[in-house]
Amino acid sequence: MLKKLKFYIIGLVPGLLIVFVILNQKGASCSYFPNDRVTAETLTKDFTYTPTFKTEMELHKITEKFLKDSIISEGKVDFDKSNAQAKPCPEYLILYPKKNPHFEINYSKCRENAEFTTLKKLR
């Protein structure tokens, strides 16, 4: 029994290392949670903004880079207030930061683009 376990571990450890190296080189990520999937898919879309959203971005000094790198990447999708089943474009609400949110963003995620409609500062 001990001999079988030793052979198993000798094969398992190098196999795991090879898989992790290959996946890291390809930039693959394992995002199985709903929040991670919505965030990753949103970041692949072209961003469009309504005029009111652009005005609010300028008012709160939010750049597109900050929107992508911080608010969307590190924010929390509130699925209770979102309409993820809407056709043809699901609608989502993001709260940023996750704890004690300061911003609330509504957007719809279509096949080609993500259209940001409202931005509210909560405090």
N, C-alpha and C positions, 0 to 999 in steps of 0.2 A: 504494500500500500504506500509506504514512504517513497519507494522508487518511482511509482506512478505520479505521485504528487510532485516530485522533483522534476520529472520530465515535463509535466504540465506547466510548472512555473518557468522552466527554462525556455519553453516555447511562448508562453503568454507575455512575459516582460518584453522581449525584443519585438514581438508582434505589436504590442501597444505603442512602443516607442516609434516604430516605423509608421504606424497609422497617424499618430499625432504629428510627426514631422511632415508627412505628406499633406495632411489637412491644413496645417499652419502655412505651408508654402502656397497653397491655393487660396488662402484667405477665407476658407469655409468657417462657418460658425454654427453652433448648435443652438438654435433659438426655438424652443418648443413651447414656451409660454405665450399666451395670446398677446400680451403687451409687447414682447420682443418681436413677434411676427409682424404685427401692425407697424411698429416703428421701422423695422428693416425694410418692409415693402414700401412704406411712405417715402423713405429716403432715396429710393430708386426712381421715383417719379419726377417729372418736371413740376416746378412750383409755380402756381399762378395765385394772384392776390386780388381781392376785391378792392375798390377804391377806399372803403372805410378801413379795411385791414391795413392797407399801406399807410393811411393817415395815423392809425394807432401805433404802427411800428415806428414812424417818425417821432411821434409824441413821446413814446417811452424809450427812444433811442435803441431800438432793437434792429440789428443788422440781419441779413439773410444768413450769414455765417453763424451768428449766435443762435438764430432760430433752428438751423439744422444741427449744429454741434452740441447745443446745450438743451434747448427747450424740447425738441423732438426726441433727441437721443437719450436724454436723461429724465424726461417727463414720464408721467403715468397716464395711461389711457383710462378714462372713467367709462367703463362699459355699461354702467347703469344709466348714464345720461347720454350714451352714444346710441346711434341707430345703425349697427353693423350689418343689418339685413336689408337695408334700403337698396332699391334697384333704381337705376343702374350703378349708382355711386354710393357706397356706404359712407355714413357720416360719423365722425369721431370727435370726442372732446378730450383734450390733453390738459392735465394740470402740471404746472412746473413751479418749484421743485416738488418731488414726491411728498415730502413732509412739509407741512405748513406752506401750501402753494401760494404763490404771488401772482401767477398768470393763469388764465383759462383761455384756451384756443379751440375754436370750432373749425373743422375742415371736412371736406368730402374727398374721398380717395377714388378716383375714377381709373379706368384702364390705362390711360396715357399720362394723366397729371393728377396732382393734388391741389385742390382749390381751397385756399384759406379764406374764411369768410368773416369770423369775428375774433377779436383779441380784447380781453378784459383784464385789467389789473385789479386784483382782489383786495389789496391793501395799499 
